[in-house]
């Protein structure tokens, strides 16, 4: 999932913003938390990474990115 997340963020051109907001965390740590959650439909890597409201981009920006991640990763 790590590579998939990195590619997604780079394709959306938000990788540097994402990494700036995660601060001292790593994508590996974020993915690990998501994979170990008991709420996989709710907790995505975008949700688990940081508090959206405390970022320069804000809740709406990261909410849109999260919705795009969910749509791209839907299992049919």
C-alpha positions as CSV (number, residue, x, y, z in Angstrom):
1,X,0.0,0.0,0.0
2,X,2.9,2.4,0.6
3,X,3.9,2.6,-3.0
4,X,0.3,2.9,-4.1
5,X,-0.2,5.8,-1.6
6,X,3.0,7.6,-2.7
7,X,2.0,7.2,-6.4
8,X,-1.5,8.5,-5.7
9,X,-0.2,11.6,-3.9
10,X,2.3,12.3,-6.6
11,X,-0.3,11.9,-9.3
12,X,-2.5,14.3,-7.5
13,X,0.5,16.7,-7.1
14,X,0.0,16.8,-3.3
15,X,2.9,14.6,-2.1
16,X,5.0,17.5,-0.8
17,X,2.1,19.0,1.0
18,X,1.2,15.6,2.5
19,X,4.7,15.0,3.7
20,X,5.0,18.5,5.1
21,X,1.9,17.9,7.2
22,X,2.9,14.5,8.5
23,X,6.0,16.1,10.1
24,X,8.0,13.4,11.9
25,X,5.7,10.5,10.9
26,X,6.4,8.2,7.9
27,X,4.3,6.7,5.2
28,X,5.2,3.3,6.6
29,X,3.9,4.3,10.1
30,X,0.7,5.7,8.6
31,X,0.0,2.6,6.4
32,X,0.7,0.4,9.4
33,X,-1.9,2.2,11.5
34,X,-4.4,1.9,8.7
35,X,-3.8,-1.8,8.1
36,X,-4.2,-2.5,11.8
37,X,-7.4,-0.6,12.3
38,X,-10.7,-2.3,13.0
39,X,-12.5,0.3,10.8
40,X,-10.9,-0.1,7.4
41,X,-13.8,1.6,5.6
42,X,-13.4,4.7,7.7
43,X,-9.7,5.1,8.4
44,X,-7.7,5.7,5.2
45,X,-4.1,6.8,5.1
46,X,-5.2,10.3,4.3
47,X,-7.4,10.3,7.5
48,X,-4.7,8.7,9.7
49,X,-1.9,11.0,8.6
50,X,-2.7,14.3,10.4
51,X,-5.5,16.6,11.6
52,X,-6.8,18.2,8.4
53,X,-8.0,21.4,10.2
54,X,-4.5,22.1,11.4
55,X,-3.0,22.2,7.9
56,X,-2.6,25.2,5.6
57,X,-4.7,23.4,3.0
58,X,-7.6,22.7,5.4
59,X,-10.4,20.2,5.8
60,X,-12.1,20.7,2.4
61,X,-8.8,20.2,0.5
62,X,-7.9,17.0,2.3
63,X,-11.5,15.8,2.3
64,X,-11.5,16.0,-1.5
65,X,-8.2,14.1,-1.7
66,X,-9.5,11.5,0.7
67,X,-12.7,11.0,-1.4
68,X,-10.5,10.6,-4.5
69,X,-8.4,8.0,-2.7
70,X,-11.5,6.1,-1.6
71,X,-13.0,6.2,-5.1
72,X,-9.7,5.0,-6.7
73,X,-9.4,2.1,-4.2
74,X,-13.0,0.9,-4.1
75,X,-13.3,-2.9,-4.4
76,X,-16.2,-3.9,-6.6
